[in-house]
Amino acid sequence: MNKILVVEDHPDMLDLLITELKLMGYQAIPARNGKEGLEKALEEKPDLILMDIMMPGMDGWEATRALRAQPESHDVPILAETALFRASDLRSCVEAGCNDYLVKPFTYQELEEKVKEFLPAVH
């Protein structure tokens, strides 16, 4: 079973994403901020990371750059999830090391499609 690390500081959104990913057949691992996300990524070795961008303390851009600097997580796909929608903000996600992004609010179907782009072999 593929593991997805969900880094999200809003408890309701974190719970919703964890529930949706489990319904899709993935093992979902929660992290409540960028620092915890970095630690869990190195511990759990997920197959994909969903990274909230706007978080207090270590934001998603900083956490993504830190993950890209580690050999253990350098190649793990990172999908940004953000309420930022300007082209410059989305470009910043990619420049920080995210492979792609979802703009909030997004639907279950949009989440599933994006996740399957990176983890296509899940049944």
Secondary structure as UniProt FT lines:
FT   STRAND          3..7
FT   HELIX           11..23
FT   TURN            24..25
FT   STRAND          27..31
FT   HELIX           34..44
FT   STRAND          48..52
FT   HELIX           60..69
FT   TURN            71..75
FT   STRAND          78..82
FT   HELIX           87..96
FT   STRAND          100..103
FT   HELIX           108..118
FT   TURN            120..121
//
